[in-house]
Amino acid sequence: MIRATVLEAAHPQVGAALIDNSTFVTPPWRRLRNTLVSLQRMWGSDEQARQRGAQRLNRLHARMSGPDDRHRPYDAMDPAVRAWVVATLFESTVTMCRLSGQPLEQDVMERLYEEFRGFLAALEGHADHLPASLTDFWRYYDRVVEEELENTEAMRIVLYKLFDHLPAPALLNGLPTLWAAGRALVGPVIGAVTVASLPESFRRRAGLPELPGAPTLMQGAYLAAGLARVLPEGWRRPEAITDLLALSPGSDDPRARTVTALRDAMHRAGALIRLISPLSPEPEPAAADSGPRRGAEEFFAEVLDQTGNGYLDWPDLAAMARELSTRLDLDEPEENRLYDAFAAWWRELQAALDTDGDGRVSAQEYAAAVPSLAGPALIKVAEVLFDVTDKDGNQTIDAEEYRALFRTAFHRDTAATGTTYTRSAFVKDFVSFMTGRRRSSPYDPLLAQA
C-alpha cells in the first residue's frame, strides 16, 4: 500500500488533493483503517454494499478540487486520474507477488486486471480510461510514469516524513520509548525498500536516492513478507491487524487481557531501551478523562488540525465530517446534513477567529483568542450527529448505535443512563470535547490524532 500510495502521490493531481484534503499524515492509523474498510466493501460479494461504497467514494471525491501550489487545477473526479489510482493498486499488487517469490501466471494476472477494471467501472460506470487488454495496460503504465509523474510534496512526505512523527496506534499508547525506537529503525527501512521498488526511470528522473544495498534489502523484505502465506488465514486479514492495533487494554474485547500482559512486557523492554540508548523519552500521554483540559495549542494540534498543515480551515472540518459519515455508513441525505452542519460551524469559526482575513485560522490566532467554541453552529453539529447515529429514531442511542459510531465498548454509566445515551447527554459530551475542555476516551480515538 505504501508503494502504491507513493505512485499515486507522484501524480500532480493526486498529490495536490492529498496535500489539501487528506489526513494521512496526522491520524494515519485511522486513515489506513478507513481505506481498508472501503476496499473491502468495494471488493466484497455484496453488490448492494459495493454500490453504496462506490457512491460514498464518489461523494467524497466530488468535494475535492482546487488549484495546486503551481496554480494548476486538480479534480478528484477526473476519470483519468481515478484510473491511475486503480492502475497503481493493480501494478503494485503484481510487483508485490513477483518480489515476494510468488509471481502471477499470465492468465491469473489477466483475470486480476479485469477485476481492477471492474473496480473502476463501479466508480465511473465504465472502465474506458484503463486499456482493455493487459498488454496495452503496460504501455499505458509506462507512458504515465514517463510523462506525468513528478517529485511532488505529497510523495516526499509519504517517503521521508510520514514515519518521523507517526503516532503510536492505540495498542502501543503509553509506550513512547519503545515506539520511538521502533519508528526510528523501521521508518528509514520502509522508505529505502519503497524507493528501491519504484520504476527505475521515475526514480532517476525524480532524483530519489537509492541507498547502497537497498535492492538486496528490498528483495529480503518482500521475500519475508511473502512468508505470510504460511500463516493462518485469520492472521493475514488486514482488518484483523488493524483491529488489533486499535485495541485498547480497557476494552471488553477478550483479547484485551493478552494485550495488557504484552504491554507490561513492553513497558519493561522500554525501560531497558532507555538505559542503553540515547533516545530522549517522550512524555507519557495523559489518561483519558483523568486530567485537566487540554491547552489551546495542544487541542488545536491534536483535534482541530486534521490535515496537519498548521492551520484550521474547511478541509479539517470536512475530514471530521468524512470520518463520521464513514463510521456510520450514512446515506447521501444524512451525509449532506452532516457536511452542511460542519460547514456552518466553519463559517462561525472563521468569522470569530480569522483575524488577518486569510481564510484560515492559525494556531496562534486560535491560542490568542482562547474562544469558547460552543456556539449555535457547533450545537447544531452535535444535534445532527445524534440524529444520524440514532438509526431507529427513538431519541436515544443504544449500545449498538454507540458502537457503530465509536467502535468501542459501551462503557457509559449504565446506572445513570439505563444503557442508553440521551440527546442532551450526547450533545453535552460532544460539545465539551470539541471545545477542548477535556479529554474523552471515545472521542479521542474518533477525531484526535489516534
VENNORCOR-V144469 format. One record per helix or strand of 3 or more residues. SS is the DSSP state (helix for helix, strand for strand). FROM is the first residue (numbers start at 0). LEN is the number of residues. If there is no record, write none. Layout:
{{SS;FROM;LEN} {SS;FROM;LEN}}
This chain:
{{helix;1;8} {helix;11;10} {helix;27;16} {helix;46;16} {strand;64;3} {strand;72;3} {helix;78;21} {helix;105;19} {helix;133;14} {helix;152;9} {helix;169;3} {helix;175;22} {helix;199;6} {helix;213;17} {helix;232;4} {helix;237;8} {helix;255;21} {helix;295;9} {helix;313;15} {helix;331;22} {helix;362;7} {helix;375;14} {helix;398;8} {helix;413;4} {helix;422;12} {helix;440;7}}
